[in-house]
Amino acid sequence: SVLAEVRRVVRPTGCGFIFCDWRTIADIREAIQPISSRVRSEAWTVSQALVWDRESMGMGSPFRNCYEMIAFCKGPEWSSTLDKSTLTVIRHRWPYTGHEFHGAEKPVDLCRQLVRWALPERGTILDPFMGSGTVGVAAIAEGRDYIGIEMEEDAYATAERRIQHAEGGAPARKVSLFGGAT
């Protein structure tokens, strides 16, 4: 499973965010807990559910969704550097139509906020579902290193262009998962 591999390569001091909705957050919790519950001292947990108020309506009937949930997952040795007044509701405008790069594209400013929360100092962000590269653009803007993984060739090409642009036009360094640069 992807989550088992992420857990394997991310330090125990790490944390992560998974975009989801009310239908899938319990599944995410169930997927993460069993992976790590064999040894309690190594356990990753879904610590909290954040609410992203998109400030615009989405799909749904009879009620139109205007929010997404974000599962906050943390490693067994993660410690918070967040201000104690950090709220669980995040407001960032998300247009219902007009996504420029991807149908499920997230706002760069929202991802920048999550990057700062996940990694307050220099470090590396791992994005196993990079899509059009929004988290990569956010990571670069926040001065973090970035590793993105994407299976869809078109999405990967879009992400590569966006990340190159965020890096000032420098070509993205490609590394094979099986060793060495490509």
N, C-alpha and C positions, 0 to 999 in steps of 0.2 A: 504494500500500500504506500501511497505517496506520503501520508502522514508518518508512517514508520521511518521512511528514509529521511524526511525532514528532521524528525527527532534525533536520528542517528548523527546528522551532520551539524546540527545547531547546538551550541554550548548550553549547558544546564542553566546558565545565567540569562539565556535568551527568552524572548517572548514573541508573540505574533498576533496578527489580527486576521480574521476570516470573515469576509462579507457573506451574509446569509439573510434569511427572513424567518418569520415566526414558525414556518413549517419545517425548517431545516436545522435550527439551532440545537435541538435535542439530538439530532443525528450526529452533528459535529461533536457534541460532548461525548456521545457514546463511542464515536470513532477514535477520539483522543484518549479517553480514560483507559480502555482495555489495553491499548498499546503500551501504556506505561505503568499499569497498576501491578505488574508482577513484583516489582521492587519499589516500595513506597518512596524511598529516598531518591529514586530516579523519575518519579511521577510528574508528568506534564498534566496540567489541568486547564479546563475552561473556567477562568476565574470570575469573569463578569460578562454581561451582555451590554454593549453600548447601543444607543439608538442614534442613527444618522437621520436627522430631520432634513429631507431634501428640499424643503420649502417650495415644492411643486408636486402636482399630482402625478401618479403613475397609473398602472392598470389595476383592475379589480372591479368586482360587482357584488353587491350593490354599493360597496364603499370603495373609493379610490385610494390606493396606498400613497402615502406621502413620506414614508420612512423606510429605511432598511436597518437591519440589525448587524452588528459587528461583534463576533465572538472574540473576546480577549483571552488568549491562551498564554500560560507562563510556565517556564521551566522550574524545576525544583529548587534552584538556587537564585532565581530572579529576585531582585529587590528593587523597590520603587524609588525613583527620584522625582516622582510627580508631586506637585503641590497638592496638599490635602483637600483643597477646594475644587479639584478637577471634577467636572460633572460628567455624567454618563450620557447626556444628550449633546450631540454635536450638530451644529447647524452650518450647512454648506449648500448653496443652491446647486441643483442638478436639473438641467432642462430635460423635459420629457421627450422632446424631439431634438434633432440637430446635433447628435453626437458626431464629432468630427472623425474619430478613428475606430470606434468599436461600439457595438450595440449596448454593452454593459460598462462602458467607459465611466470611470470615476473622476471627480474633479481633482486636479493636481494639488490644489490647496488643501483639500481634505487629506490626501495621501501624505503631503508634507507634514501635516500635524501628526498623523499616525507614525511617520518615520521618526519625528522628534520624540514622541512618547516611547517608542520601542528602543531607540538607541540615542540617548542624549549626547553622547560623545562620538568621536570617530569610530567607525566600525563598518561592518558589511551587512547589507540587507539581502536576504534570500527571498526570491519571489518565484515559487514553483509553478505558478499559473500567470505568466507575465502579460498575456493578452497583447494590448497595443503599447505596453511599456510605461504606463502612467506612474507606477511606483518607481520605476527606474529614473524617470524624469524628476520625480520628487526627491529621490535619494541623492541624485547629483546636485540638485538645488540646495540640499541641506548639508552637502559636504561629506556624504557617506559613500562607501563603495557599494557596488550593486552586482548581484548575480541573478539573472533572470532565466527562466526555463519556459519554453513554449513549444508545443507540438505542431500547431497550425502554421504552415509556411507563410501565408499572407499576413497573419498577425505578427509573426516573428519579423518579417521584413518591415512592417510598419513600426514595430518597437525599435528595431535597429536604427531606422531613419530618425525617429524622435529622440532616441538616446544620443545619437551622433550630434544632432542639433543642440541638445542640452549641454553637451560637452564642447561646444564651440566648433563643431565640424570635424573633430578628430574621429577617425574610424574606431568603431567599437572593437574591443579585443575579444575575439572568439576563441573559446577553449572547448575542446571536445570533452564530453563526459567520460570518455574512455582514455584520456591522457593526451597531453600536448596541445599546442595551439593548432587551429585550422586555417 
